[in-house]
């Protein structure tokens, strides 16, 4: 069976407010800018992207479950669910796809409750605190995991 050349890009709660919410923390780029960055990084490596943002945990879980049929990996910024959602972690683990966890801000330099990630132990790639540009790097690194290549 051939590995699909598609990634699922998942953005969790409140990431629809990128460019508006706390620009001193998250910058001025929008979610559309993030999606373009990921699509461009993926396209350069021959992958396409299906993108989803939701403020509803169940919608994210359903999309992750569906990805097992036609995606090779998942790039995810779970937002606040990073620190609270065992069921999101279990969904990622359950589909057995490589995962790249990305965070715009450095969560380890913020409030103590943000220091724990339920996603960390199921993610093959972690890109933390590199702004929205971190999404492109996370995408490249995830494709390297999928294809067995070194980052280019």
C-alpha positions in Angstrom: 0.0 0.0 0.0 1.3 3.5 -0.9 1.6 6.1 1.9 -0.8 9.0 1.1 0.9 12.3 0.3 -1.4 14.3 2.5 -1.1 15.9 6.0 -3.8 16.9 8.3 -3.2 20.4 9.9 -5.2 20.7 13.1 -5.5 24.0 15.0 -7.4 23.9 18.3 -9.5 26.4 20.3 -8.9 30.1 19.9 -6.4 29.8 17.1 -9.1 31.3 14.8 -8.2 34.5 16.7 -4.6 34.6 15.5 -3.6 38.1 14.5 -6.2 39.5 16.9 -5.7 37.7 20.3 -2.6 38.8 22.3 -0.5 39.9 19.3 2.4 40.5 21.8 2.4 36.7 22.4 1.1 35.2 19.1 2.1 37.9 16.6 0.0 39.5 13.8 -0.1 36.6 11.4 -3.6 35.0 10.9 -4.7 31.4 10.7 -4.9 31.8 6.9 -1.2 32.8 7.0 -0.4 29.7 9.0 -2.3 27.5 6.6 -0.5 29.0 3.6 2.9 28.4 5.3 2.1 24.7 5.9 0.7 24.2 2.4 3.8 25.8 0.9 6.2 23.8 3.0 4.2 20.6 2.2 3.9 21.3 -1.5 7.7 21.7 -1.8 8.0 18.1 -0.7 5.1 16.8 -2.8 2.4 16.7 -0.1 -1.0 18.4 0.1 -2.7 19.6 3.3 -6.2 19.3 4.7 -6.7 22.0 7.3 -9.1 22.2 10.2 -9.6 24.6 13.1 -12.2 24.1 15.7 -13.1 25.4 19.1 -14.8 22.0 19.8 -12.8 19.1 21.0 -15.1 16.5 19.5 -14.7 18.0 16.0 -10.9 17.8 16.3 -11.1 14.2 17.5 -13.4 13.2 14.6 -11.0 14.8 12.1 -8.0 13.0 13.6 -9.9 9.7 13.4 -10.8 10.3 9.8 -7.1 11.1 8.9 -6.1 7.5 9.4 -7.7 6.6 6.1 -6.0 9.2 3.8 -3.3 11.1 5.6 0.4 10.3 6.3 0.7 12.5 9.4 -0.7 15.2 11.5 0.6 18.7 12.3 -1.2 19.9 15.4 -1.4 23.0 17.6 -3.9 21.9 20.1 -4.0 25.3 21.8 -5.2 25.1 25.4 -6.2 21.5 24.9 -2.5 20.7 25.0 -2.6 21.0 28.7 -6.0 19.5 29.5 -7.1 16.9 27.0 -6.4 13.2 27.6 -9.0 12.3 24.9 -7.2 14.4 22.3 -3.9 12.7 23.2 -5.7 9.3 23.0 -7.1 10.1 19.5 -3.6 11.0 18.2 -2.2 7.8 19.7 -5.1 5.7 18.5 -4.7 6.6 14.8 -1.0 5.6 14.9 0.1 8.4 12.5 3.3 10.4 13.0 2.4 13.7 14.8 4.2 17.1 14.9 3.2 19.2 17.9 3.7 22.9 17.3 3.2 26.0 19.5 3.7 29.6 18.5 4.8 30.8 21.9 7.3 29.1 24.1 4.9 27.4 26.5 7.8 26.6 28.9 8.4 30.3 29.5 4.8 31.0 30.3 2.4 30.1 33.1 3.2 26.9 34.9 0.0 25.2 33.9 1.2 25.5 30.3 4.4 23.5 30.9 2.7 20.1 30.6 1.6 18.7 27.3 -0.6 15.6 27.0 0.4 15.5 23.3 4.2 15.5 23.8 4.6 11.8 24.4 2.8 10.8 21.2 4.4 13.4 19.0 7.5 12.6 16.9 8.3 16.3 16.3 8.1 19.2 18.7 8.5 22.8 17.5 7.9 25.3 20.4 8.2 29.0 20.5 9.3 29.8 16.9 6.2 31.9 16.0 4.0 30.9 13.1 7.2 30.1 11.2 7.5 27.1 13.4 4.6 25.5 11.5 6.6 25.3 8.4 9.6 23.7 10.2 7.2 21.3 11.9 5.8 20.3 8.5 9.3 19.7 7.0 10.4 17.7 10.0 7.2 15.6 10.0 7.6 14.9 6.3 11.2 13.8 7.1 9.8 11.4 9.7 7.3 10.1 7.1 9.8 9.7 4.3 12.8 8.8 6.3 14.7 11.9 4.9 16.8 14.5 6.6 15.4 18.0 6.8 16.0 19.9 3.6 
